[in-house]
């Protein structure tokens, strides 16, 4: 499992490099509508389009193992859990400032997304003599861009809230949950058997994707879109489209 450890470590650590963007905080302040609009497009793809596509793809598999009604209830609980987490972060009594609410919501989103990515990565190393992982320069470059942008989802709100460099960097460490998550499919396979372990991994991945989608919806509506549209003008609308299309192209090169 050495190869998996190397890939998981790299995958988990890439978002930390987005701290380099801290040097451009003045530029981000001057172009808030474009920056937040672009990130809104990224969240719309990652958290809504991509996550819900994963849920819809996994739902027939879950239904085959039980019933359509049970699968629907299971995924509905996942959606409700994500919405509950988002509602607690944005409306709960423990976080006072709106800017801080957005930071913790984006950190939660990154953590959920990173766990899901780790599970998908680890699943490719289970059950085969050769791992089914495509490694070529284009795929590696797209993966680096993908994870770097996910780090920016957390860093940009931290910059806007005037967080200092050290706490901003420490918050990015939530992306490292990818590393232990990558080993979960192997643990499931060892303890439950290959078939049951694979089924459990798919069920967990699909459940987390559902939670990610509802959390992303609240994050988009309460965080990124209001910040992007707070200035006059319509540049932020174009930025949303560019962000959505851009991260879509990146995923075309990876998947």
HELIX and SHEET records of a PDB file:
HELIX    1   1 UNK A    2  UNK A   13  1                                  12    
HELIX    2   2 UNK A   14  UNK A   24  5                                  11    
HELIX    3   3 UNK A   25  UNK A   30  1                                   6    
HELIX    4   4 UNK A   32  UNK A   43  1                                  12    
HELIX    5   5 UNK A   44  UNK A   50  3                                   7    
HELIX    6   6 UNK A   51  UNK A   65  1                                  15    
HELIX    7   7 UNK A   68  UNK A   91  1                                  24    
HELIX    8   8 UNK A   98  UNK A  123  1                                  26    
HELIX    9   9 UNK A  137  UNK A  160  1                                  24    
HELIX   10  10 UNK A  165  UNK A  171  1                                   7    
HELIX   11  11 UNK A  172  UNK A  176  5                                   5    
HELIX   12  12 UNK A  177  UNK A  182  1                                   6    
HELIX   13  13 UNK A  184  UNK A  192  1                                   9    
HELIX   14  14 UNK A  194  UNK A  219  1                                  26    
HELIX   15  15 UNK A  220  UNK A  224  3                                   5    
HELIX   16  16 UNK A  225  UNK A  228  1                                   4    
HELIX   17  17 UNK A  235  UNK A  254  1                                  20    
END                                                                             
